[in-house]
Amino acid sequence: MITLQPGDYFAVRTNSWLARLIILKERICAMDDEAKYNHAGIIVDCRGNTYESLGRIDHYHIDNYIGCPILIARHKSMTPDAFRAGMKEVLKYDGKVYPVWRLILHLTGLAKFFKMTFPVCSELVGEHAYHAGVHTYDGWGWNPDHLADLWEISKYYDVIYEGIWKGVNDDGKDS
């Protein structure tokens, strides 16, 4: 069993036509010729509440992904103060509509050059990590595959769960 903590990050593979297109684009651009995940988010508490860029940039729950392949990672230096510092910065996007136009920038490889809008899911995670002080780049232009690859190979991250998500119990442990 795992215990979720504020500041854990996740990447997940959902099953929609948009998810399949995102994974195809990620795979074409991936250095390892693989892409497993199409969405990413920030875990904000041990109960599995999340902060994500979906239809809106807002609070959701990780149990929305029951039955989906998921990877959950924890930066070794993530502290409560670091988590709060990151959240202070990304909460400025709260309630904003998902920036569909940024998908075009990602498709063309220009997303990292244009930061004058709201972030897609992976950029939101990257910006949180940057402002939390656990990463040196703000994540603009990143996609969920970049994040998952980073978490899997970095000595600074522990992958605390990878598999099909079964859900979180009320005590914050997976079921």
Secondary structure, DSSP 8 states (H G I E B T S, - for coil): --B--TT-EEEE---SHHHHHHHHHHHHH-TTS----SEEEEE-STT-EEEEESSBEEEEEGGGGTTSEEEEEEETT--HHHHHHHHHHHGGGTT-B--HHHHHHHHHT-GGG--SS---HHHHHHHHHHHHTS-SS--TT--HHHHHHHHHH-TTEEEEEEEE---B-TTSBB-
